[in-house]
Amino acid sequence: MNETARADDAGPYASGAAPAIGTGVAAITVAAMAVPVRQGIDDPIVWAGAAFAIIAALAFLGSRHSGIDRRITASIAAGSSLAVVVLSGYALNQGVSVPAGLPALDWSIPLLFTAFLSAGIATGIGVADYFGIGGRGLKDRSLLTTLLLIVGLAGLFMAQVATLVLALPLFSIIGDLSQLQLVVVSQLGMAIGTAAVAVGYLLVRQYGLSYIDLKLPTGRDLLWMVGGLVVLFGTLFVISTLFQSTGVESAEHGTAQQAQENPELMLLLVPASILIIGPFEELLYRNVIQKSLYETFSRYGAVVVGSVIFAVVHVLAYGTAGPGQVIASLTVIFGLSIVLGTIYERTENLLVPALIHGVYNAILFANLYVTYA
């Protein structure tokens, strides 16, 4: 934790807000995991998840009412909740969902997905409790995270709006656009929409364009670029190998579907990755969102929270898959974002993660072209 992040938490911690809230959230997790067990789901993963959920709830209670060192109970609570996140996500991926009907709304929600979300929140609260973050600190962090999640989603929305604005005049002039032309328009729309949200946010917060960390790379930055690209692909390899060995199935990205239908589109996306996708996504999610998180989070906490936001925003790219497959794909994105976020935090130069991100995507698109051409 940095000094700024700790200063606002010194007084309010006496209220015990973190363990109190954590107990309530952990109770939701226990309920969501207990129902499948009571319904006779004979799956050791589900049973283990239920056990860890109970341990997390007891640890939060212990943090409030026992004389055990707070850091010990907080560590147990956070670790057990994280175990529930992993186990419930894995169970969902393997097809165990246990839907709970909501008659008033005429739809249902998978209980294990509820456990996945609540356990994720409980993990964060456990970490906050470990560092002695009090009520005001939790409130400030929650509000800022919510605001920046909205900013991230706004970037996605405005990219679609900008694409539509660019496409409508073309439709009236030349009629239907080819798939290649649509990709060109969508990439330009992505650049305009994302930049508009990033710059708009900076102007509203009165940061000015000087907030953007764009400078010529040094020799050290070049080393970070090369090393970062290696680590990025290494992370992808490790996660992919782990998925294969455990039978985890990930969702197919919409771009892969495009490559199957029209491989030539990948030749356009290769330069677009370096010139548009990498730079503009890193501008919004690293230079704006992650850097803004430094205001209330520690540097590494900001990397993690920013990566969660980055992963959540990519949900729509896997909209046709089941929740378990989507979670697996977002886990990959989260892991890669941790690498990019750490590199940005270390270099404080937007150009470094932007080029790494762009080259990484370009290589993936080139591979898709070779695969389907």
HELIX and SHEET records of a PDB file:
HELIX    1   1 GLU A    3  ALA A    7  1                                   5    
HELIX    2   2 PRO A   12  SER A   15  5                                   4    
HELIX    3   3 ALA A   17  ARG A   38  1                                  22    
HELIX    4   4 PRO A   44  HIS A   65  1                                  22    
HELIX    5   5 ARG A   70  ASN A   93  1                                  24    
HELIX    6   6 LEU A  111  TYR A  130  1                                  20    
HELIX    7   7 GLY A  135  ILE A  174  1                                  40    
HELIX    8   8 GLN A  179  VAL A  204  1                                  26    
HELIX    9   9 LEU A  209  TYR A  211  5                                   3    
HELIX   10  10 GLY A  219  THR A  246  1                                  28    
HELIX   11  11 GLY A  254  GLU A  261  1                                   8    
HELIX   12  12 LEU A  265  ALA A  272  1                                   8    
HELIX   13  13 SER A  273  ILE A  277  3                                   5    
HELIX   14  14 GLY A  278  GLU A  282  1                                   5    
HELIX   15  15 LEU A  283  GLN A  290  3                                   8    
HELIX   16  16 LYS A  291  LEU A  293  1                                   3    
HELIX   17  17 ARG A  299  VAL A  313  1                                  15    
HELIX   18  18 HIS A  314  TYR A  318  5                                   5    
HELIX   19  19 PRO A  323  THR A  347  1                                  25    
HELIX   20  20 LEU A  351  TYR A  372  1                                  22    
SHEET    1   A 2 PRO A  99  LEU A 102  0                                        
SHEET    2   A 2 TRP A 107  PRO A 110 -1                                        
END                                                                             
